[in-house]
Amino acid sequence: MELKNNTILITGGTSGFGYLFASKLMALGNTVIITGRNPAKLEETKIQLPGVHIFQSDVSNPASITQLFEQVTKQFPELNMLINNAGEMRKINLQDASIDLLDITREIDINLSGPIRMVQQFLPHLKTKKNAAIMNVTSGIALVPFPISPVYGATKSGLRSYTKSLRVQLKNTGIKVFELVAPGSGTPLNDKFINDPGFNAGMLMDPEKLIDVAIVGLMKNNYEIYPGMARMMNVMSRLAPGLLFAQMVKMTEKAMAVTKK
Ligand SMILES: NC(=O)c1ccc[n+]([C@@H]2O[C@H](COP(=O)([O-])OP(=O)(O)OC[C@H]3O[C@@H](n4cnc5c(N)ncnc54)[C@H](OP(=O)(O)O)[C@@H]3O)[C@@H](O)[C@H]2O)c1
């Protein structure tokens, strides 16, 4: 697709991938709207990226999505692209009895229900546009479980499955459906893992490079985009899934052994 003169809504645009998408897509000549929960981070981003449009919105809250839709489509009726990027990744010890029943599914509300509800809300509007697109940000962890983040993995596998179905259902519309299968990358999302034994920070992809690959993928209409290690993970998940999973188990066991001490 042509990445110029679009009006693009990015969830979670105050940090990491969302921020870089916003900055690079604006530089290409697009109007960019970002969301986030924290108003101070949104204001700070507006200072760093003059011209970006900000809306406070929590993707895990359906009422907040409806309000966002009403405000954004009123102010930006030309909106033609949605990037479902907002996400959270936690380490969860499933034997920790103190985690309550609402909190245990928090990542599902943000990473899976969030994008599904965003699509449901914005789809009728996007269908009125000639060149429209949806990009969902999944993960290499959609291809193989990472047992230290059990709920996160479930959300990304779920979002990958949903995205494939969405692409089929929208085949006869003008809406292109992309999946960015992102590998581990040096954003604040990974700060909590950096000191874990077995975690190799050197394996993290430079987020700038990752988003450059994503943008080229969008331009070339590559509907599934696998930057860096994600490509190898995709191949391994088919040819040697046990080997790939064993690596994830090893990393989890090292980190959990320390946590238990
Ligand atoms: N970094 C990686 O290694 C990696 C790898 C694969 C996939 N991913 C995926 O890439 C996406 C972006 O991650 P990142 O690494 O850029 O993370 P990040 O630096 O932590 O940024 C997350 C962004 O999402 C926003 N956000 C979080 N919860 C939200 C909610 N409920 N509603 C609206 N906004 C919310 C945050 O702002 P507020 O906190 O202010 O809301 C922030 O702007 C996520 O979906 C993540 O799962 C990341």
The ligand as an SDF file (V2000), in Angstrom:
LIG
                    3D

 48 52  0  0  0  0  0  0  0  0999 V2000
    9.2040   -5.2390   22.5580 N   0  0  0  0  0  0  0  0  0  0  0  0
    9.1430   -6.5010   22.1790 C   0  0  0  0  0  0  0  0  0  0  0  0
   10.1000   -7.2910   22.3900 O   0  0  0  0  0  0  0  0  0  0  0  0
    7.9180   -7.0260   21.4990 C   0  0  0  0  0  0  0  0  0  0  0  0
    8.0150   -8.2420   20.8000 C   0  0  0  0  0  0  0  0  0  0  0  0
    6.8940   -8.7350   20.1630 C   0  0  0  0  0  0  0  0  0  0  0  0
    5.7100   -8.0400   20.1930 C   0  0  0  0  0  0  0  0  0  0  0  0
    5.6240   -6.8670   20.8860 N   0  0  0  0  0  0  0  0  0  0  0  0
    4.3310   -6.1800   20.9000 C   0  0  0  0  0  0  0  0  0  0  0  0
    4.4900   -4.8880   20.3660 O   0  0  0  0  0  0  0  0  0  0  0  0
    3.5070   -4.0260   20.9130 C   0  0  0  0  0  0  0  0  0  0  0  0
    4.1860   -2.7770   21.4270 C   0  0  0  0  0  0  0  0  0  0  0  0
    5.0860   -3.1530   22.4530 O   0  0  0  0  0  0  0  0  0  0  0  0
    6.3260   -2.2470   22.8900 P   0  0  0  0  0  0  0  0  0  0  0  0
    7.4580   -3.1530   23.0370 O   0  0  0  0  0  0  0  0  0  0  0  0
    6.4240   -1.0660   22.0210 O   0  0  0  0  0  0  0  0  0  0  0  0
    5.8320   -1.8630   24.3830 O   0  0  0  0  0  0  0  0  0  0  0  0
    5.9980   -0.5560   25.2650 P   0  0  0  0  0  0  0  0  0  0  0  0
    7.2280    0.1860   24.8980 O   0  0  0  0  0  0  0  0  0  0  0  0
    5.7850   -1.0010   26.6550 O   0  0  0  0  0  0  0  0  0  0  0  0
    4.7440    0.3710   24.8100 O   0  0  0  0  0  0  0  0  0  0  0  0
    3.4180   -0.0220   25.0450 C   0  0  0  0  0  0  0  0  0  0  0  0
    2.4940    1.1030   24.6290 C   0  0  0  0  0  0  0  0  0  0  0  0
    1.1520    0.6200   24.7830 O   0  0  0  0  0  0  0  0  0  0  0  0
    0.4360    1.5170   25.6320 C   0  0  0  0  0  0  0  0  0  0  0  0
   -0.5800    0.7370   26.3380 N   0  0  0  0  0  0  0  0  0  0  0  0
   -0.3980   -0.2720   27.2120 C   0  0  0  0  0  0  0  0  0  0  0  0
   -1.5720   -0.7160   27.6780 N   0  0  0  0  0  0  0  0  0  0  0  0
   -2.5140    0.0300   27.0630 C   0  0  0  0  0  0  0  0  0  0  0  0
   -3.9360    0.0730   27.1230 C   0  0  0  0  0  0  0  0  0  0  0  0
   -4.6230   -0.7410   27.9380 N   0  0  0  0  0  0  0  0  0  0  0  0
   -4.6010    0.9660   26.3510 N   0  0  0  0  0  0  0  0  0  0  0  0
   -3.9150    1.8020   25.5350 C   0  0  0  0  0  0  0  0  0  0  0  0
   -2.5860    1.8320   25.4490 N   0  0  0  0  0  0  0  0  0  0  0  0
   -1.8970    0.9510   26.2030 C   0  0  0  0  0  0  0  0  0  0  0  0
    1.4960    2.1690   26.5250 C   0  0  0  0  0  0  0  0  0  0  0  0
    1.0870    3.4290   27.0460 O   0  0  0  0  0  0  0  0  0  0  0  0
    0.3080    3.5560   28.4900 P   0  0  0  0  0  0  0  0  0  0  0  0
    1.0260    2.6640   29.4370 O   0  0  0  0  0  0  0  0  0  0  0  0
    0.3930    4.9960   28.8410 O   0  0  0  0  0  0  0  0  0  0  0  0
   -1.0940    3.1280   28.2190 O   0  0  0  0  0  0  0  0  0  0  0  0
    2.6200    2.3400   25.5050 C   0  0  0  0  0  0  0  0  0  0  0  0
    2.3800    3.4930   24.7120 O   0  0  0  0  0  0  0  0  0  0  0  0
    2.7910   -4.8430   21.9930 C   0  0  0  0  0  0  0  0  0  0  0  0
    1.5950   -5.3630   21.4730 O   0  0  0  0  0  0  0  0  0  0  0  0
    3.7660   -5.9650   22.2810 C   0  0  0  0  0  0  0  0  0  0  0  0
    3.1340   -7.0920   22.7800 O   0  0  0  0  0  0  0  0  0  0  0  0
    6.7110   -6.3330   21.5250 C   0  0  0  0  0  0  0  0  0  0  0  0
  1  2  1  0
  2  3  2  0
  2  4  1  0
  4  5  1  0
  4 48  2  0
  5  6  2  0
  6  7  1  0
  7  8  2  0
  8  9  1  0
  8 48  1  0
  9 10  1  0
  9 46  1  0
 10 11  1  0
 11 12  1  0
 11 44  1  0
 12 13  1  0
 13 14  1  0
 14 15  2  0
 14 16  1  0
 14 17  1  0
 17 18  1  0
 18 19  2  0
 18 20  1  0
 18 21  1  0
 21 22  1  0
 22 23  1  0
 23 24  1  0
 23 42  1  0
 24 25  1  0
 25 26  1  0
 25 36  1  0
 26 27  1  0
 26 35  1  0
 27 28  2  0
 28 29  1  0
 29 30  1  0
 29 35  2  0
 30 31  1  0
 30 32  2  0
 32 33  1  0
 33 34  2  0
 34 35  1  0
 36 37  1  0
 36 42  1  0
 37 38  1  0
 38 39  2  0
 38 40  1  0
 38 41  1  0
 42 43  1  0
 44 45  1  0
 44 46  1  0
 46 47  1  0
M  CHG  2   8   1  16  -1
M  END
$$$$
